Amino acid sequence: MEIIAYAYEADTHCIACTVKRFSDELGSKMNFTRCVDENGVWDDPQCPTLDNEGNPIHPMFSTDEWQEFEEGFLAENPTQYLACGDCHTIIEEYTHEDGED
């Protein structure tokens, strides 16, 4: 399982924007390397990194489902994108092929 993005402030964010956004917070905690994930983002359930809304940030993994599979939606949007809410970079892309149902 690989982290592909993070969820916070009711949106999805790429790894680079997440690291940039929380770098100040990381600086004071970096000596606790056992509590830092593979991207250097603080990952300790006892002392989570919080967004501006007071909610903990969550990693999104390569195995997580982020696509919308509703039949009407798929017909109109066969290609879906997971994009960063900050820099708008496309993180992942999914294209529904006819007959995949």
DRENLONU-272462 format. One record per residue (C-alpha): y negated, x, z. Coordinates in steps of 0.2 Angstrom, whole numbers, padded with zeros to 4 digits, always signed. Example, Ala and Ser with C-alpha at 12.3 -4.5 7.8 and 13.67 -1.06 7.14 Angstrom:
! residues 2
+0022+0062+0039 +0005+0068+0036 
//
This chain:
! residues 101
+0000+0000+0000 -0017+0007-0005 -0034+0001+0001 -0044-0005-0015 -0059-0014-0007 -0066-0021+0010 -0071-0038+0015 -0086-0041+0025 -0102-0052+0025 -0092-0065+0016 -0090-0054+0000 -0079-0040-0007 -0086-0022-0007 -0079-0007-0016 -0074+0009-0006 -0089+0019-0010 -0101+0005-0005 -0092+0002+0011 -0092+0021+0016 -0110+0022+0011 -0115+0006+0021 -0105+0012+0037 -0108+0030+0036 -0120+0031+0051 -0108+0022+0062 -0094+0033+0057 -0104+0049+0061 -0104+0045+0079 -0085+0041+0079 -0078+0054+0067 -0071+0065+0080 -0058+0051+0083 -0049+0054+0067 -0034+0044+0072 -0045+0029+0071 -0051+0032+0054 -0042+0025+0039 -0038+0034+0022 -0056+0032+0016 -0065+0037+0032 -0069+0020+0038 -0068+0017+0057 -0052+0007+0060 -0048+0003+0078 -0044-0014+0084 -0051-0010+0101 -0068-0006+0094 -0069-0013+0076 -0083-0009+0064 -0094-0025+0063 -0105-0031+0049 -0122-0039+0051 -0114-0056+0055 -0104-0048+0070 -0087-0049+0061 -0075-0035+0059 -0073-0027+0042 -0056-0029+0034 -0048-0018+0021 -0041-0027+0005 -0024-0019-0001 -0017-0017-0018 -0004-0030-0013 -0016-0043-0007 -0019-0059-0018 -0037-0062-0023 -0034-0071-0039 -0037-0090-0041 -0021-0098-0048 -0026-0116-0049 -0021-0123-0066 -0038-0129-0072 -0047-0113-0067 -0034-0102-0075 -0036-0112-0092 -0055-0109-0092 -0054-0091-0084 -0038-0082-0089 -0046-0065-0085 -0053-0063-0067 -0062-0049-0059 -0063-0043-0042 -0081-0035-0041 -0091-0027-0028 -0104-0038-0020 -0116-0023-0019 -0115-0012-0035 -0105-0025-0045 -0092-0012-0051 -0076-0020-0056 -0063-0016-0043 -0048-0024-0051 -0044-0035-0066 -0031-0049-0068 -0027-0057-0085 -0016-0072-0084 -0003-0073-0099 +0003-0089-0106 +0020-0093-0099 +0018-0083-0083 +0018-0099-0072 
//
